[in-house]
Amino acid sequence: MKYNLCGNSGLRLPEISLGLWHNFGDVDDFNVATSMIQYAFDNGVTHFDLANNYGPPPGSAEINFGKILAKELKGHRDELIISSKAGHLMWDGPYGDGGSRKYIMASIDQSLKRTGLEYFDIFYSHRYDPETPVEETMQALIDIVRQGKALYVGISKYPIDKLTEAYEILKSQHVPCLIYQDKYSMLERTPEKEHMSLNEKYGVGFISFSPLAQGLLTTKYLNGIPENSRAHKAHGFLQESEVTTEVIKKVSALNDLAAQRGQTLAEMALAWQFQNKHVTSVIVGTSSLNQLKDNLKATDNTHFASDELALIENILK
């Protein structure tokens, strides 16, 4: 595993991090979750990415990770980077959502209890809340660091103007933002427009989630929508309407190139991210040990010839 310095900090993150957004909740197989976390750590994945609402039910991913950490990785805490977040709906009533100081402070205390940790390595504002001043949210993150509940702060899914404001506030209080997290893949390249250059200006690392576009950048949908797929589920983040003929045509062409490179499409889609100098780490979400193994193989071949990169751009136009 290769480790990259995160922005202007001295902290190194693995090229591939493991996200617990899906497949680690109480509705999932605990033994499978355990095997994935163990295998990830044994193969150099030192960063595990959580949030208060991951599950389902919300909070259960943190609880299950805490159990696995205490039993299987006891004694390895200082070899790990563990992140969590607050910002999306977590509990009922007016104080369980958003970016208020009330919610952020209550949330990190709850997350620490669920995981059994004394501190998080990184704690994020999970999303921009238009009803809360950015200064209030950032001050909560600053105080979390000063109270020893997190070592670094991160920000996720902020519009560019509010992100600039947040970076300035954190910088002025000598608690600079370590990392910015957003959706980024071959099929979703919005962060390239402004966010990545802003991160470079402020010395902030970038970590991507949904690098396989919720499974679109695999062979899963090349021959239609499987019944057990995310797109088939009405409550899923990937909708059937997104699996268009045009998208599948692009994915099919990318799959042909991946085969020429001796990779699966998923491996190539992950390896492609490493060509971007702004990308510090890529968060993968896996539902099985075999899927995790496939994703980690992406690090075996990260070189792209110039003509391959040109072909990819042409396919994605």
Sequence and secondary structure as in RCSB ss.txt:
>XXXX:A:sequence
MKYNLCGNSGLRLPEISLGLWHNFGDVDDFNVATSMIQYAFDNGVTHFDLANNYGPPPGSAEINFGKILAKELKG
HRDELIISSKAGHLMWDGPYGDGGSRKYIMASIDQSLKRTGLEYFDIFYSHRYDPETPVEETMQALIDIVRQGKA
LYVGISKYPIDKLTEAYEILKSQHVPCLIYQDKYSMLERTPEKEHMSLNEKYGVGFISFSPLAQGLLTTKYLNGI
PENSRAHKAHGFLQESEVTTEVIKKVSALNDLAAQRGQTLAEMALAWQFQNKHVTSVIVGTSSLNQLKDNLKATD
NTHFASDELALIENILK
>XXXX:A:secstr
  EEE TTSS EEESEEEE SSS STTS HHHHHHHHHHHHHTT  EEE  TT TTTTTHHHHHHHHHHHHHSTT
 GGG EEEEEE S  SSSTTSSSS HHHHHHHHHHHHHHHT S EEEEEE S  TTS HHHHHHHHHHHHHTTSE
EEEEEES  HHHHHHHHHHHHHTT  EEEEEEE BTTB GGGTTHHHHHHHHT EEEEE TTGGGTTSSTTTTS 
 TTSGGGSTTSSS GGGS HHHHHHHHHHHHHHHHTTS HHHHHHHHHTTSTTEEEEEE  SSHHHHHHHHGGGG
     HHHHHHHHHHH 
